[in-house]
Amino acid sequence: MLVSRIWPARAFLYAELKEAGLDVYGVDAVDDLAEALWRWPGRFGVVLMDPAEFPADDVVRAVELARRAGLSALLVVGPWDLDRLADRTAGARMLRKPVTIGAVVDAVRRALRGG
């Protein structure tokens, strides 16, 4: 499950994850994430989110939704996001920008394997 409001970044991540053979569903709102997790329980293994342009409360809610669904939460964060979210997103793995797409794909694969 890919959550991002930045369309070019979301499209690029989506394409790379699909090319890596992963099933990907992308949304641009936390309400859509909640609906997808409710509609298709068990379909997703990881919530990957770029928190840029999301209010901190939405990011916290996305991490909590992932945890309640038994999923790993991965956040691709810049320094500004890390500063505003670090204390509120316990349990999420932070991938710090700049990060390569390959590193993000590897992190998703590791999370799917439970590592």
PEWO-V75753 format. One record per run of one state. SS is the DSSP state (alpha for helix, beta for strand, coil for the rest). FROM is the first residue (numbers start at 1). TO is the last residue. If there is no record, write none. Layout:
# PEWO-V75753
{{SS;FROM;TO} {SS;FROM;TO}}
This chain:
# PEWO-V75753
{{coil;1;1} {beta;2;3} {coil;4;6} {alpha;7;19} {coil;20;25} {beta;26;27} {coil;28;29} {alpha;30;39} {coil;40;45} {beta;46;49} {coil;50;55} {alpha;56;68} {coil;69;71} {beta;72;77} {coil;78;78} {alpha;79;85} {coil;86;92} {beta;93;96} {coil;97;100} {alpha;101;112} {coil;113;115}}
